[in-house]
Amino acid sequence: MSEENSCQAYTPCWVTDQLAVGCAPMSHTQLDSLKAQGIDGIINLCGEFCDLHEIEQGAGFEVYYLPLEDEEA
């Protein structure tokens, strides 16, 4: 983890310069951290959190909601 990333509330794993992966952000602090890192879109696969995509949209993200059950991807 770099010095820059050590203070972030949410640190995604970057696959490419344009694509990152990570667990579901579970707080407004984590959503704010994603925004501060320049992330503006989320592909939400969380079938178990039925309102998370609405919270993400409300926080200003472009969200694509494709719910999957755990262990089914």
Secondary structure, 3 states (H helix, E strand, C coil): CCCCHHHCCCCCEECCCCCEECCCCCCHHHHHHHHHCCCCEEEEEECCCCCHHHHHHHCCCEEEEEEECCCCC
